């Protein structure tokens, strides 16, 4: 266990050391802390790494991150070995640089391909034993999935006309869509860009009841970064993707039928069961369910209160019955045992508390007038007086 911990700690320090090294690519050489460790031939986006003797070890390039519909990735480093095998590696967390070359070198160091002493040829050979294209495969699957999804949504035939009327595949109006500019303070898409403008799309049924809304900016880049989501009346979130490109920059001349975000909102909602039309019965049903639930809860509370009241009555009656029985025995014998007297005093304390609770409960429900309250208090006082008179007659139990 201790050895494992030491290895983990060592790995952390090695990685920290690697990222803190000064990386320079200068005159065809890679320098770590001003020490030349490899030769580099960078042509555009492709970097070729050779050992200091000029023997090619591997190529590397950077694949940019992108959003494909609701499937996003941060990109990766793509390596190619001299044997033709391709390996894809995720970016290393905690690293940041605007230099493509430095980003690739940081990744290569993290994967053990490059060290402070040069390229580790043994590690390079091991690294390229097998291919790994899992990251690009995942991106391709995401693209395919998004295209298939969009195709099935398009087949439903919904559309938005220039006046914001939403129509079904028969051309019948089933709802309405609005697109408005909103202030940055109202938008969840506000960014550091001073150029961005912010919009909100709203979808209504035939009764002008709000069914869903979506916020975005007029920048596809910002929208991709934050992710587009439709928020529905029943608190569901539906992710979606669409781009309007430069058309966003001239909204006043940009008709709704050409707005790809507007089009995709409607189709996405329809495909997810929000078929619009007259949805008033749906809302009435929801209101009835809430009222029924509220009424059920109210009845349950009333039932519980009644049970509590009955329990209080039973408790007071039961206490009086027990105390009266002991008092009757004591009156007949003109004495009382210490055990019975102790029991009687305990019952007296409970009776006073329960009687007060019962009086308060009945008064709160307007079920008790002042005369009845006085009678209940007099009864308890009478019993307490009888107990007081027995103090001189207590005898030890045999």
C-alpha positions as CSV (number, residue, x, y, z in Angstrom):
1,X,0.0,0.0,0.0
2,X,2.8,2.4,1.0
3,X,4.6,1.7,-2.3
4,X,1.5,2.4,-4.3
5,X,1.0,5.7,-2.6
6,X,4.6,6.7,-3.2
7,X,4.3,5.8,-6.9
8,X,1.2,7.9,-7.2
9,X,2.8,10.9,-5.5
10,X,5.9,10.5,-7.7
11,X,3.7,10.5,-10.8
12,X,2.0,13.7,-9.7
13,X,5.3,15.4,-9.1
14,X,6.6,14.1,-12.5
15,X,3.6,15.6,-14.3
16,X,3.9,18.9,-12.4
17,X,7.6,19.0,-13.3
18,X,6.8,18.2,-17.0
19,X,4.2,21.0,-17.3
20,X,6.5,23.5,-15.5
21,X,9.4,22.9,-17.9
22,X,10.1,25.7,-20.3
23,X,9.3,24.5,-23.8
24,X,10.7,26.1,-26.8
25,X,10.7,25.1,-30.5
26,X,13.5,27.0,-32.1
27,X,15.5,26.5,-35.3
28,X,14.2,23.0,-35.8
29,X,14.9,21.8,-32.3
30,X,12.8,21.1,-29.2
31,X,14.3,22.7,-26.1
32,X,13.2,21.8,-22.6
33,X,14.7,24.2,-20.1
34,X,17.1,25.4,-22.8
35,X,18.3,21.8,-23.4
36,X,17.9,20.4,-26.9
37,X,16.1,17.0,-26.6
38,X,14.7,16.4,-30.1
39,X,14.5,17.7,-33.7
40,X,11.2,19.1,-34.9
41,X,10.0,19.7,-38.4
42,X,6.8,21.7,-38.3
43,X,4.9,22.2,-41.5
44,X,1.6,23.9,-41.0
45,X,-0.4,21.8,-38.5
46,X,1.9,18.7,-38.8
47,X,4.8,18.3,-36.4
48,X,7.5,15.6,-37.1
49,X,9.6,14.6,-34.1
50,X,13.0,13.0,-34.6
51,X,15.7,12.1,-32.1
52,X,18.9,14.2,-32.0
53,X,20.5,12.0,-34.6
54,X,17.7,12.8,-37.1
55,X,15.9,9.4,-36.8
56,X,12.1,10.0,-37.3
57,X,10.1,8.8,-34.3
58,X,6.5,10.0,-34.8
59,X,4.3,12.7,-36.3
60,X,1.7,14.7,-34.4
61,X,-1.1,17.2,-35.1
62,X,-3.9,18.9,-33.2
63,X,-7.5,18.1,-33.9
64,X,-9.7,21.0,-32.9
65,X,-12.7,20.6,-30.5
66,X,-16.1,21.0,-31.9
67,X,-19.8,20.6,-31.1
68,X,-21.8,18.1,-33.1
69,X,-25.4,18.7,-32.2
70,X,-25.7,17.6,-28.6
71,X,-22.4,15.7,-28.9
72,X,-19.4,17.8,-28.0
73,X,-15.7,17.1,-27.6
74,X,-12.6,19.2,-26.8
75,X,-10.5,17.8,-29.6
76,X,-7.3,15.8,-29.1
77,X,-3.8,15.2,-30.3
78,X,-3.4,12.7,-33.2
79,X,-0.1,10.8,-33.3
80,X,1.2,8.7,-36.3
81,X,4.0,6.2,-35.8
82,X,6.6,5.3,-38.3
83,X,4.7,2.0,-38.7
84,X,1.6,3.9,-39.8
85,X,-0.4,3.3,-36.7
86,X,-2.5,6.2,-35.5
87,X,-3.1,7.0,-31.8
88,X,-5.4,9.6,-30.5
89,X,-4.9,11.1,-27.0
90,X,-7.1,13.4,-25.0
91,X,-5.7,16.8,-23.9
92,X,-4.0,16.8,-20.5
93,X,-6.1,18.6,-17.8
94,X,-4.6,21.7,-16.3
95,X,-2.5,22.6,-19.4
96,X,-3.1,25.8,-21.4
97,X,-1.1,27.4,-24.1
98,X,-1.9,29.2,-27.3
99,X,0.9,27.5,-29.1
100,X,0.0,24.3,-31.0
101,X,3.5,23.0,-30.8
102,X,3.8,23.5,-27.1
103,X,0.4,21.8,-26.6
104,X,1.5,18.8,-28.6
105,X,4.8,18.6,-26.7
106,X,3.0,18.8,-23.3
107,X,0.9,15.9,-24.4
108,X,3.9,13.9,-25.6
109,X,5.7,14.5,-22.3
110,X,2.5,13.3,-20.4
111,X,2.4,10.1,-22.5
112,X,6.1,9.5,-21.8
113,X,7.2,9.9,-25.4
114,X,9.5,12.8,-24.7
115,X,11.6,13.3,-21.5
116,X,14.1,15.8,-20.3
117,X,16.8,13.5,-21.7
118,X,15.2,13.2,-25.2
119,X,12.7,11.0,-27.0
120,X,12.1,7.7,-25.3
121,X,12.3,5.3,-28.3
122,X,11.3,2.2,-26.3
123,X,8.2,4.0,-25.1
124,X,7.4,5.3,-28.6
125,X,7.6,1.7,-30.0
126,X,5.3,0.5,-27.2
127,X,2.9,3.4,-27.7
128,X,2.4,2.6,-31.4
129,X,2.0,-1.1,-31.0
130,X,-1.7,-0.8,-31.6
131,X,-3.9,1.8,-33.2
132,X,-6.5,3.9,-31.2
133,X,-9.0,6.0,-33.1
134,X,-11.7,5.9,-30.4
135,X,-12.0,9.7,-30.2
136,X,-12.6,10.3,-33.9
137,X,-14.9,7.2,-34.0
138,X,-17.0,8.8,-31.2
139,X,-17.2,12.0,-33.1
140,X,-18.3,10.2,-36.3
141,X,-20.9,8.3,-34.3
142,X,-22.2,11.6,-32.9
143,X,-22.4,13.1,-36.3
144,X,-24.3,10.1,-37.7
145,X,-26.6,10.1,-34.7
146,X,-27.4,13.8,-35.0
147,X,-28.1,13.4,-38.7
148,X,-30.4,10.5,-38.2
149,X,-32.2,12.3,-35.5
150,X,-32.6,15.5,-37.6
151,X,-33.8,13.4,-40.5
152,X,-36.6,11.8,-38.5
153,X,-37.6,15.2,-37.1
154,X,-37.7,16.7,-40.6
155,X,-39.9,13.9,-41.8
156,X,-42.7,15.1,-39.4
157,X,-43.3,18.1,-41.7
158,X,-43.7,20.9,-39.2
159,X,-42.7,24.4,-40.3
160,X,-42.7,28.1,-39.3
161,X,-44.0,30.8,-41.7
162,X,-42.9,34.4,-42.0
163,X,-45.6,35.5,-39.4
164,X,-44.4,33.0,-36.8
165,X,-47.3,30.6,-37.4
166,X,-46.4,27.0,-36.7
167,X,-47.9,24.5,-39.2
168,X,-48.2,20.8,-39.3
169,X,-47.5,18.6,-42.4
170,X,-51.1,19.4,-43.6
171,X,-50.5,23.2,-43.5
172,X,-52.8,23.6,-40.5
173,X,-51.8,26.2,-37.9
174,X,-51.0,24.4,-34.6
175,X,-49.2,27.2,-32.7
176,X,-47.1,30.3,-32.8
177,X,-43.4,31.2,-32.4
178,X,-41.8,34.5,-31.4
179,X,-38.2,35.6,-31.6
180,X,-37.2,38.7,-29.6
181,X,-34.0,40.4,-28.6
182,X,-33.3,40.5,-24.9
183,X,-30.9,42.3,-22.7
184,X,-27.6,40.6,-21.7
185,X,-28.7,40.7,-18.0
186,X,-31.7,38.5,-18.8
187,X,-29.7,36.0,-20.8
188,X,-28.0,32.9,-19.7
189,X,-25.8,33.2,-22.8
190,X,-24.2,36.4,-21.9
191,X,-20.5,36.3,-22.8
192,X,-17.4,38.5,-22.6
193,X,-17.9,39.4,-26.2
194,X,-19.2,43.0,-26.6
195,X,-20.4,42.1,-30.1
196,X,-22.9,39.4,-29.1
197,X,-26.6,40.0,-29.1
198,X,-29.0,37.9,-27.2
199,X,-32.3,36.4,-28.2
200,X,-35.2,34.4,-26.8
201,X,-37.5,32.1,-28.8
202,X,-40.9,31.3,-27.4
203,X,-43.4,28.6,-28.6
204,X,-47.1,28.8,-27.9
205,X,-50.1,26.6,-28.6
206,X,-53.3,27.8,-30.3
207,X,-54.5,29.4,-27.1
208,X,-51.3,31.4,-26.8
209,X,-50.3,29.3,-23.8
210,X,-46.5,29.3,-23.4
211,X,-45.2,25.7,-24.1
212,X,-41.4,26.2,-24.4
213,X,-38.6,28.7,-24.7
214,X,-35.0,28.8,-25.7
215,X,-32.3,31.5,-25.2
216,X,-29.2,31.9,-27.4
217,X,-26.8,34.5,-28.7
218,X,-26.4,35.6,-32.3
219,X,-23.0,33.9,-32.3
220,X,-22.8,30.2,-33.3
221,X,-19.5,29.9,-31.5
222,X,-21.1,31.1,-28.2
223,X,-24.1,28.9,-28.7
224,X,-21.9,25.9,-29.3
225,X,-19.8,26.7,-26.3
226,X,-22.8,27.0,-23.9
227,X,-25.1,24.5,-25.6
228,X,-28.6,25.2,-26.8
229,X,-31.5,23.9,-24.6
230,X,-35.3,24.0,-24.9
231,X,-37.0,24.5,-21.6
232,X,-40.6,23.2,-21.6
233,X,-43.7,24.1,-19.5
234,X,-43.4,20.8,-17.6
235,X,-39.8,21.5,-16.5
236,X,-38.1,19.3,-19.1
237,X,-34.8,20.3,-20.9
238,X,-34.3,19.2,-24.5
239,X,-30.8,19.8,-25.9
240,X,-30.6,20.8,-29.6
241,X,-28.2,22.2,-32.1
242,X,-28.6,24.6,-35.1
243,X,-26.5,27.3,-36.7
244,X,-27.6,30.4,-38.5
245,X,-24.2,31.7,-39.5
246,X,-23.9,35.3,-40.6
247,X,-27.7,35.6,-41.0
248,X,-27.8,36.2,-37.3
249,X,-26.0,39.5,-37.8
250,X,-28.9,41.0,-39.8
251,X,-31.9,39.8,-37.8
252,X,-34.2,42.6,-39.0
253,X,-33.8,41.1,-42.6
254,X,-33.8,37.5,-41.4
255,X,-37.2,35.9,-41.9
256,X,-38.4,33.1,-39.5
257,X,-38.7,30.5,-42.3
258,X,-35.0,30.8,-42.9
259,X,-34.1,30.7,-39.2
260,X,-32.6,27.3,-38.6
261,X,-32.9,27.6,-34.8
262,X,-36.6,28.5,-35.0
263,X,-37.1,25.5,-37.4
264,X,-35.2,23.1,-35.2
265,X,-37.0,24.2,-32.0
266,X,-40.4,23.4,-33.5
267,X,-39.4,20.1,-35.0
268,X,-37.5,19.0,-31.8
269,X,-40.6,19.8,-29.7
270,X,-43.0,18.0,-32.0
271,X,-40.7,14.9,-32.1
272,X,-40.6,14.9,-28.3
273,X,-44.4,14.8,-28.0
274,X,-45.2,18.5,-27.8
275,X,-47.6,18.5,-30.7
276,X,-49.2,21.9,-29.9
277,X,-52.7,22.6,-31.3
278,X,-55.2,23.1,-28.5
279,X,-53.3,22.1,-25.4
280,X,-55.8,23.7,-23.0
281,X,-57.1,20.2,-21.9
282,X,-53.5,19.2,-21.0
283,X,-53.1,22.2,-18.7
284,X,-56.6,21.7,-17.3
285,X,-55.7,18.1,-16.6
286,X,-52.5,19.2,-14.9
287,X,-54.4,21.8,-12.8
288,X,-57.0,19.1,-11.8
289,X,-54.1,16.7,-10.8
290,X,-52.6,19.4,-8.6
291,X,-56.0,20.3,-7.1
292,X,-56.8,16.6,-6.5
293,X,-53.4,16.1,-4.9
294,X,-54.0,19.2,-2.7
295,X,-57.5,18.0,-1.7
296,X,-56.1,14.6,-0.9
297,X,-53.4,16.1,1.3
298,X,-56.0,18.4,3.0
299,X,-58.2,15.4,3.8
300,X,-55.3,13.4,5.1
301,X,-54.4,16.3,7.4
302,X,-58.0,16.6,8.6
303,X,-58.1,12.9,9.2
304,X,-54.9,13.0,11.1
305,X,-56.1,15.9,13.2
306,X,-59.4,14.1,14.0
307,X,-57.4,11.0,15.0
308,X,-55.3,13.2,17.3
309,X,-58.4,14.8,18.8
310,X,-60.0,11.4,19.4
311,X,-56.7,10.2,20.9
312,X,-56.7,13.3,23.2
313,X,-60.3,12.6,24.3
314,X,-59.5,8.9,24.9
315,X,-56.5,9.9,26.9
316,X,-58.4,12.3,29.2
317,X,-61.3,9.9,29.7
318,X,-58.9,7.0,30.3
319,X,-56.9,9.0,32.9
320,X,-60.1,10.2,34.7
321,X,-61.4,6.6,34.8
322,X,-58.1,5.2,36.2
323,X,-57.9,8.0,38.8
324,X,-61.5,7.7,39.9
325,X,-61.1,3.9,40.4
326,X,-58.1,4.5,42.8
327,X,-60.0,7.4,44.6
328,X,-63.1,5.2,45.2
329,X,-60.9,2.4,46.7
330,X,-59.2,5.0,49.0
331,X,-62.5,6.5,50.1
332,X,-63.8,3.1,51.1
333,X,-60.7,2.2,53.0
334,X,-60.1,5.7,54.4
335,X,-56.5,5.3,53.4
336,X,-54.2,4.8,50.3
337,X,-51.0,2.8,49.8
338,X,-47.9,4.7,48.9
339,X,-47.7,2.9,45.5
340,X,-51.2,3.9,44.6
341,X,-50.6,7.5,45.8
342,X,-47.5,7.7,43.6
343,X,-49.5,6.3,40.7
344,X,-52.2,8.8,41.3
345,X,-49.8,11.8,41.4
346,X,-48.3,10.7,38.1
347,X,-51.7,10.4,36.5
348,X,-52.6,13.8,37.8
349,X,-49.7,15.5,36.0
350,X,-50.7,13.8,32.7
351,X,-54.4,14.7,33.2
352,X,-53.6,18.4,33.7
353,X,-51.4,18.4,30.5
354,X,-53.9,16.4,28.4
355,X,-56.9,18.4,29.6
356,X,-55.1,21.7,28.7
357,X,-54.2,20.4,25.2
358,X,-57.8,19.2,24.6
359,X,-59.3,22.5,25.7
360,X,-56.9,24.4,23.3
361,X,-57.7,22.1,20.4
362,X,-61.5,22.4,20.9
363,X,-61.3,26.2,21.2
364,X,-59.2,26.5,18.0
365,X,-61.9,24.6,16.2
366,X,-64.7,26.7,17.8
367,X,-66.1,23.6,19.4
368,X,-65.9,24.7,23.0
369,X,-67.7,27.6,24.8
370,X,-66.6,29.3,28.0
371,X,-69.1,27.4,30.1
372,X,-67.9,24.0,28.8
373,X,-64.3,25.0,29.3
374,X,-65.0,25.9,33.0
375,X,-66.7,22.6,33.6
376,X,-63.6,20.7,32.2
377,X,-61.3,22.7,34.4
378,X,-63.5,22.2,37.5
379,X,-63.5,18.5,37.0
380,X,-59.7,18.4,37.0
381,X,-59.5,20.7,40.0
382,X,-62.0,18.5,41.9
383,X,-59.8,15.4,41.3
384,X,-56.7,17.3,42.3
385,X,-58.4,18.4,45.5
386,X,-59.3,14.8,46.4
387,X,-55.7,13.7,45.8
388,X,-54.5,16.6,48.1
389,X,-56.8,15.4,50.9
390,X,-55.3,11.9,50.7
391,X,-51.8,13.1,51.7
392,X,-52.5,12.4,55.4
393,X,-53.7,8.9,54.7
394,X,-50.8,7.4,52.8
395,X,-49.6,4.1,54.2
396,X,-46.6,2.1,53.2
397,X,-47.4,-0.9,51.1
398,X,-47.0,-4.3,52.8
